[in-house]
Amino acid sequence: MTSSIDSSPVLLCENLIKEYQVGPEPIRVLDNVNFALHQGDWVSIVGASGSGKTTLLNMLAGLDLPTSGRVLWGKEDVALLSETKLGQLRNRHLGFVYQFHHLLAEFTALENVAMPLWIQGVSKKQAINKAQDMLNQVGLLKRSKHKPAELSGGERQRVAVARALITDPAMVLLDEPTGNLDTHTAKEVQSLLQELNGQVKTAFITVTHDLDFAALAQKIYRLDEGVLKAPAELELTL
């Protein structure tokens, strides 16, 4: 596993609070979360359903804004960015891998992986070359011309991982990335992620219910009723 390479965090949460107004009293979903992620880190966040994991991930991705506190990508306060600037930064700064692959059915694996670079305006040739390199890195170069319907579940997730990493983002958010796979295939994808984390400088944040998967990360945090507990405070009793 990699260790932190740069002392400056690629992601910083400061006193993050998220509340929703439900009836006369606000419901606090995140309670004063403080968290830093550095280049090359791999952090897992575990917690029971309803603990606030999805809300936190949405905050980190800039998909929802905090009630108070702030989320910084590098030196950029996400809440202060215009939608255009936020979209541009998200395309360059973040990668996403979800429980479902969200690949575009009408495009090949190679085209799906190249898509984020095309959105950036990278030339078709450069994007294709980089996409081929990424597919080779996840062991799927021979399947590059296949469309998602022609790939297995594990292969689709490998393509999704390649797509998430192709822009060399500062961090990748992985939301139950193996939750929709059978046990054997899940272990293969988890091992791939562990291998990639040792090769790239991108930081990973994994949200998962799978404690064995979570344990592959350098640090494990537990979210309990909106409170993020640091590794030293953690007891794996889910």
N, C-alpha and C positions, 0 to 999 in steps of 0.2 A: 504494500500500500504506500501511496505517496504521503508525504508530510506537507505542511504548509510551506509554500515556496516564497510568498511575498507577504510582508507584514501588513500591507494595506488590504482590508477586507474587500471582496468583490460584492458582498451583500452585508448590510447592517440593519438590524431592527432595533429601534430605540423606543422603549416605553410604549410598545404597541398595544393599543386597546381598540377593540371592535365591539360595538353595541348595536343591537337592532331594537327598534321600537315596536314592541308587541303589547298592545293594550296600554294601560296607564304607566307601566313600569318598563324601562329598558332592560333587555336581556344582554348580559355581557358574555360574549362568545370567546374573546381573547382578552386576557387580563395581564397587562403590563409585561409583554413579552420582550425580552432582550436577547439578541442572538447575533452572532457574527460568523460569516463564512469566508474562508480564505482560498486563494488559488490552489487547486489540487486537492482540497478537502473532500471527504465523503462523509456525510452526516445522514443518519436515519432518524426519522421521527415516528414514534409509535404511539398508540392510544386507542381507547375504545371508541366505538361508533358514537358520534355526538360530542366528542371531546374538543372539536374545533380544528381538526387536521385539515379538512378541505378549506375552511375559511382562512387558515393560516397560509396555505398554499396559494390561494387566490390573492392574498395580500402580497406575498412574495413575488408573484407574477405580475403585479400591477393590474389585475383584473377587478379588484375591489379596493376601495380606499379606506384607511383607518379612521376611526372616530377621533382618536388622538394618537400622538406619537408619530413616528415616521419610518419609512422603508427607504434605504439608500442603495442604489446600484452604483458602486464606485462612489462618486461624489454627487450623484444626481438623486434628488429627492423625488421619488416617483409621483407623489401627490401634486407636485408643482409643474409637471410636464403636460404639454398639450397632447391631444390624442394622436396627432401626427408624429410628434417627437417620441411619444411613448411607443407607438407602433414600430418606428425605426429602431429604437433602442432594443425593444423586445426581439426584433428579428435578428439583431446582431449580438445581443448580450445574453439571450436566454435560449435554451433548448427545452423541449417538452417531450416526455414519454408518458402516455396514459395507460390505463388498464386495457383499453381498446385502442388498436393501432392508429385509427383515423387516417389511413392511407387513402389516396384518391383512386377509386376503382378503375377509372379509364386510363390511368397512366401505369407504365411499367415500374418495377422496383427502382431502376436507375433514374427514371424521370421523377419519381417521388422524392428520392434522396436529393436530386439536383434542384428541386423546386425552391428551397429557401435562397439559394444563390441566384437563381433567375429573378426572384423577387427583389434582390439587392441590385440587380442590373449587371451581374457578372455575365461575361460572354458565354454562349452556349457551349463552346469547346472547353473553356476553362471549367465550367460547372460540371460537364460530363466527366472530364478527367478526374476532378476531385471526387465526384460521386462514385466513380469506379474504384478509386483508392479506398473510400469509406466502406463500400460493399466488400472489398477484399479484406478489410480489417475486421469485419464482422462475419467473414467466412461465407459470403453469398455472391461473390462475383459471377459464378456460373449461373446464377438465377436472375441476373440483372435485367433480362428481357421479359421476364414473367410478370404478369399483372397480379395484384393482391389475391384474387380468387384462385390463382394457380399455386399459391404458396401455403404452407402449413401455418398454424398459429404462431409457432416459435419463429419461423422465418419472417413472418410479418412484423413481429416485435423487433427482430434484428434489423429489419429495414427501418423501422421507426427510430431505433437507437442511432443508426447511421445518419438518418435525416436530422436528428436532434444535434448531432455533433459536427455536421458538415460546415457550419459557419464558424467553427472554433469559438463557441460561446464561452463567456466567463463561468457560466453555471448551467446545469441541466436539472430541471425539476422532474422527478419520476414519481408518478402517482399510482401506486399499486401496479407497477409495470409488468409483474408476472402473475397478477391475481386472476387472470382469465385463462391461465395455462394449466395443463396437467402437471403433476409433481415432477416428472422427469424433465419435461421441456422447461419448466420454471427453473430448475436447478441449472440447466444449460445456459439460459439467458442470464441468470444471476452470476454465474461464473464468468460469462463474457463481460458483464459490467465490472466485475472485480478486476479482470484483466485490463480493460480499457482505462479504469481509474489509475492503474499503475503506469499507463503509457502516455496519457494526455494531461494537460495542465488544467483542464476543465474541472470545476467543483461540482459534486453531485449532492443533491438533497433527495432522499428517498422517503416517501411516506408509505408505510406498509403495516399490515397486521401480522406478517410473517416474521417471527422473532429470529429464526435462523438466518433469514435474508438480512434482517436489520443488523445482525451481529457481524456481517461482513464489512460494515462501515467502520471508520476510525472512531466515531463517537455516536452514541445513541441518546436521543432525548425522548422524554415521554411528555405528551400533552395530556393533562388531566384537568377537565372542566375549565379549559382556557388558560391554565397555568403551565408554562413550559419548564420542566424540571431538567436541570443540567445533569450530565453523566454521573457526577459524583453523588447526586441525590437519587439516582435511578435504582429502582428495584424491579426486575423483570417478572412481574407477577400477573401479567394479563391472562 
